[in-house]
Amino acid sequence: MIIALFVDPASAPLIIGPLEAKGHACILAQDTIPGEVDCVVVVGDPGKNGPLLEAAEEAGLPVLRLPANTAAESAASAAWGLALADERYIEAARSDARVSRLEDIRVHMAEQRALELATANELLERQAKDLKETLSRLDGANRQLMDELNLASELQKSLLPRSYPSDVPLEFAHKFIPLNSIGGDFFDVLRLDEKTLAMVIADVSGHGTGPALVTAMFKSSFGLQSKALRSPAALMAALNAELGSILTTGHYVTGFAAIIDIESLEMKYCSAGHPNQLLIKADGSSVELATMGFLLGMMADMDYEEKSLVLDPGDTLVFFTDGVFESPDSAGTLFAREGILRSVTSRLGAGVGELSDGLFSDLLSWTEGIEASDDITILMAQVIESL
C-alpha cells in the first residue's frame, strides 16, 4: 500500500521504518497529496493541511489520524491502525474516489457536449433561417421567371395567325406544339393583295427564349419583305441578308415559302434548308416540293431556287417542321414523309381540319412513350371547289 505520511520530519524515519517493514511504501507529504497514494496517515495536528485532508476524505481517500505521541508510539499506532483497517475497505474507498473522479469527468464532458450541441444548434438555426430566406428569394425569382415565360408564350402565340383569309379558294388548319412554353417554330398565312397569298413555315435552331426572339424578328422581316417581293426566291434572299446582319448568336433559320395566285392557283415556292414539303393530290398521289437553298442567316449573298406548279381542287398542301419529320417510335424509326403520306392518304376526301387533327393523332400514336425533342408544327391548306 502506498501511504502519504503527514508527520514531523524529525520523527518520520522512526515511523516509516516499521511501516515499510510491513510492506507499505511511504511518501512524506506536505501541502499536497500525490495522486498514486492509497491512504493518508496524519500524525498529530495537520495544521494548514487540514482543508487538504478534509477534501481528500470527501473524495473517498482513507485518512488515518494518530495522536502526536513519541515517534515510537506513533509508529506503533500507525502500524496497528493500518493492520486494523481492512485493505479491502481501503481499496473500495480508493475505487469510490476513482469513480467519483470519473463521474466528475463524465459530468464535465456532458456539460461540454451540451454546450457544443447548443452552439451547433444555434448555428443550424441560423443556417436554416438563411436557407429559408434563400429559398424564399429563389421562389420569388422562379415565380417571376414563370410569369415572364408565360408572358413570352402569350406574346409568341400572338405572332401566329389567329384566323385565316376567308375570301380565298383555300381552307387552312394548323397544329403548333412547342417543346417548352415557347418555341422556335413559326408559320403564317398572309394576304398580300387582292390576288396574292403567301404561306410560310420556319424553324429556328435551338429551343427556348433565344429562338423565340428570332421567330419574332423573322415574322417582322417576312411581313415587310413580302409586301414588296412576289418571288419566293427573291424573298428568301432578302430574308437571308437581313437575318445575317442581325444574328450574332449562331442561330440560323430553315424556311419554306409559297406565294399563290388565288385566281390562277399558280403556286411559286422556295426552300431555305427546310425539309421538302408535300403536295398531296385529290387522288392520293403526292409531289415532293424540293428546291435548292441554304439556311437563312448563316452566309451572305446566297442564291435560292424557285419552282412553280398549278394547284387543283382537292389538293392539300402539307407544311411541317423537323419535329414532325424526325419524330421516332420506340425502335428509333422516324415518322418521316412516309408517315405523313400514310396519315393523309388514309383520310382522302376529308376536310383540312380533320386531316390536320388526324396527322397529329397519328404522330402521337407513333411516338407513344417517347419524350418529344423538338417543336411540332403542322400547317395545311386545301384547295376547295369554290368559295
Stockholm file with secondary structure:
# STOCKHOLM 1.0

chainA/1-387         MIIALFVDPASAPLIIGPLEAKGHACILAQDTIPGEVDCVVVVGDPGKNGPLLEAAEEAGLPVLRLPANTAAESAASAAWGLALADERYIEAARSDARVSRLEDIRVHMAEQRALELATANELLERQAKDLKETLSRLDGANRQLMDELNLASELQKSLLPRSYPSDVPLEFAHKFIPLNSIGGDFFDVLRLDEKTLAMVIADVSGHGTGPALVTAMFKSSFGLQSKALRSPAALMAALNAELGSILTTGHYVTGFAAIIDIESLEMKYCSAGHPNQLLIKADGSSVELATMGFLLGMMADMDYEEKSLVLDPGDTLVFFTDGVFESPDSAGTLFAREGILRSVTSRLGAGVGELSDGLFSDLLSWTEGIEASDDITILMAQVIESL
#=GR chainA/1-387 SS CEEEEECCTTTHHHHHHHHHHTTCEEEECSSCCCTTCSEEEEESCCGGGHHHHHHHHHTTCCEEEECCCCHHHHHHHHHHHHHHSCHHHHHHHHHHHHHHHHHHHHHHHHHHHHHHHHHHHHHHHHHHHHHHHHHHHHHHHHHHHHHHHHHHHHHHHHHSCSSCCSSSSEEEEEEEECSSSSCSEEEEEEEEETTEEEEEEEEESSCSHHHHHHHHHHHHHHHHHHHHCCCHHHHHHHHHHHHHHHCCSSCCEEEEEEEEETTTCEEEEEEEBCCCEEEECTTSCEEEECCCCCCBTTSSSCCCCCEEEECCTTCEEEEECHHHHTCBCTTSCBCHHHHHHHHHHTTTTCCHHHHHHHHHHHHHHHTTTSCCCSCEEEEEEEECSCC
#=GC SS_cons         CEEEEECCTTTHHHHHHHHHHTTCEEEECSSCCCTTCSEEEEESCCGGGHHHHHHHHHTTCCEEEECCCCHHHHHHHHHHHHHHSCHHHHHHHHHHHHHHHHHHHHHHHHHHHHHHHHHHHHHHHHHHHHHHHHHHHHHHHHHHHHHHHHHHHHHHHHHSCSSCCSSSSEEEEEEEECSSSSCSEEEEEEEEETTEEEEEEEEESSCSHHHHHHHHHHHHHHHHHHHHCCCHHHHHHHHHHHHHHHCCSSCCEEEEEEEEETTTCEEEEEEEBCCCEEEECTTSCEEEECCCCCCBTTSSSCCCCCEEEECCTTCEEEEECHHHHTCBCTTSCBCHHHHHHHHHHTTTTCCHHHHHHHHHHHHHHHTTTSCCCSCEEEEEEEECSCC
//
